[in-house]
Every structure is written in C-alpha cells, then in structure tokens.
Amino acid sequence: MKQGLEDTSFFSNICINQCKGMCCDPWWGIIAFTIIKKDGFSRLNSFKSDVINEIRARAERIIEKYTTNEATPRPLFKEPERYNVKVEDIKVNDKTVEINIRAMFAFRCLFLSKEKACTIHPALLEGDDVRPQHCGFMGSPNAVQGEKGYCRIIYAAAGSANDNNAISSAIALEKDVSEKCFNEGFSLIEDAAGAVIEEVRLHSLKHSGQLMPVERPGRNEPCFCGSGKKYKKCHGQ
C-alpha cells in the first residue's frame, strides 16, 4: 500500500528514527568544473597549484552559500572534512587540454546535534525556518530522481510504506555509497589535487605523451609529476 504523500510526519519519522540524518552526516557538496590548459602540462607543479586553487574556491563557495536565513547569518559548515575529487573526462585539441573534474566535499553541519538531530529545524523553532533553502527541499516525498530534493530512502518509503526491508535496503545503500566516497577522499586539498595530477599524468602518458614535460629536472629538484618528492626519489629512480 502506497503511503499518502500528504502524511509528511511519516517521512519525518523515517529521517529522524531510521535514517538518523544521514544526508547531513556528512553533508556532501558536489560541484563539477573544468580546467583548461592551453600549453599542455609544461609544468605539472604549477598545474597542481591551479587544481588546489580551483578546489579551494569551490569549497569556499559552498561555505559562503550555506548560511542560516537570519538577520545575522551563521554558516552551516567549516572546512570540508574530506575531499573526493575525480577526473571525469580529458579532451585534447592540439596543445589545449580540457580537464573536466567532479569535486565532492564532505562537510559536517554545525547545527547537527550529537543525537543526529537538526537543531535549527522549524519543528524545534516553532515554525520558523532559518535553514538554507536547499535544506528545506531535502527528502521531498514528491521528488523523483534527478529533481531537487530527491532522496532514495524517501522514494523507497513512498513506494512501499509497509515494506521495512525496502526502506532498510535504501538506507544501507546510501550509507555504503557515502562511506565509500568518504574513504576514497582525502583530508587535505593538496593530497586531493595530487590524485588529480596523477590521473592526468597517466592519461597523458598513454594518450597524449607530447603534452607532458620533455625536460627532466635535476635529481634533487621536485619531480615533474607534482608528487612533491625529489625527482631522484620518484620518476628518476
């Protein structure tokens, strides 16, 4: 029997009692962006700095955007706890390289209690909703995949309210995906950027070797791959 979508208390109970605020612990900010290099990878150390700056700028953009709707706004997040950054695609045209990147930031909401309850939820503030707009959309029972507010757990509950196995399976799936993304991420931007550089390096060596640096550094100079190690302890071995 399908649960009536007007019964919002049913879905709230799933979030509070079963899901326990999983979407806020951690809260994932996901941004896709592109970096364009018009001269190939003549200096990978310089490119690594570009990647670091781009990742940091996106994280700061999320922090600035997600603040409470109050006279004196308060941020929901501090620095990300983990950075999961992947190269989605690399396109090469002559010496111009277009690197499409997907960055996932694992934040811990400052307004989530130890009991995984939202301390600024309108249910606790006598109807006042000071949360950012995005928070109010989360877990909308009317949303379908690809729409704002879509949640696989709520979707499973809406389709079969009496099937606890379906809800439990959806919760387990979300938990596994979140943990996998978290564990594959890095606690430092520099390490996340280093992983991107390695992906680009391997791709370029395989498909576009002419775009890689030709000159090799001195044995005691930083390696061209951007690892941060001396050349003699990295690709100079």
Buried (B, 14 or more C-beta within 10 A) or exposed (E): EEBEEEEEEBBEEBBBEBBBBBBBBBBBBEBEEEBEBEEBBBEBBEBBBBBBEBBBEBBEEBBEBBBBBEEEEEBBBEBBBBBBBBBEEBEBEEBEBBBBBBBBBBBBBEBBEEEBBBEBBEEEEEEEBBBBEBBBBBBBBEBEEEEEBBBBBBBBBBEBBEEEEBBEBBBEEBEEEBEEBBEEBBEEBBEBBBBBBBBBBEBBEEEBEEBBBEEEBEEEEBBBBBBBEBBBEBBBE
